[in-house]
Amino acid sequence: GIAATVAIIISTFSFISNSSETIKNDDLPPASLIQTGTDKAVLTLADGSNIELIKGESYTTESARSNGKEIVYSSTLAKKEVAYNYLTTPRGGQYFVKLSDDTQIWLNSESQLKYPINFIEGEARKVELLYGEAYFDVSPSTLHNGSKFIVYNQSQEIEVLGTEFNIKAYKDESSLLTTLVEGKVAIHAMNNTSFLTPNQQLKLDVINNSTVISEVDVYREISWKDGVF
């Protein structure tokens, strides 16, 4: 009986020690290394050069200005092909950009957006969310001679009619989520077109090639934009 009791004590101690070692050897970085929601991004210009945008530091070009927390483009129209910029946020970063048509976009952590410095007069306004998550507050077509606003994203194309919506499409996730807050959008995916009304979300499964529309709590989907987690 004494031997059995000793064996149980040793086994329990060994289990606790191994469990502690497993937690100790976890490769997760210390929380102090990642500052959630910090205003930081990298701006890639048309010539391929990279500009680091950091809170507290300003940056100015002929077409845009940044105060470290946001970047705002001049309200100009182009009459021919225009140059593109890329805005990339690292993990733990976020950034705000105001395009030349006054469309406002909040870019979440680990995301990348491609957009023109200015839009071509009389043509559709097109941007691309290459990956990650972004919230769009689109300047309506009625203010731009009827020019549509189109967002490309992996396996889908979203046609906007002046509205607010959120796209979540991270590279390591098999589902793309488009959530409508206000207005109306048409989503072209998998050879089908779906229309969303406010408080609806379209889930596109890129593995099964399927789409599902459901009612959601919008605030839970977009609260990251206001720094709520």
PyMOL commands that set and color helices and strands:
alter all, ss='L'
color gray80, all
select helices_A, chain A and resi 2-24+31-33+141-143+218-226
alter helices_A, ss='H'
color red, helices_A
select strands_A, chain A and resi 38-44+50-54+59-60+64-66+70-73+77-78+84-89+93-98+104-107+111-116+119-120+125-137+149-153+156-160+164-169+175-182+185-189+192-196+200-205+210-215
alter strands_A, ss='S'
color yellow, strands_A
deselect
rebuild
show_as cartoon
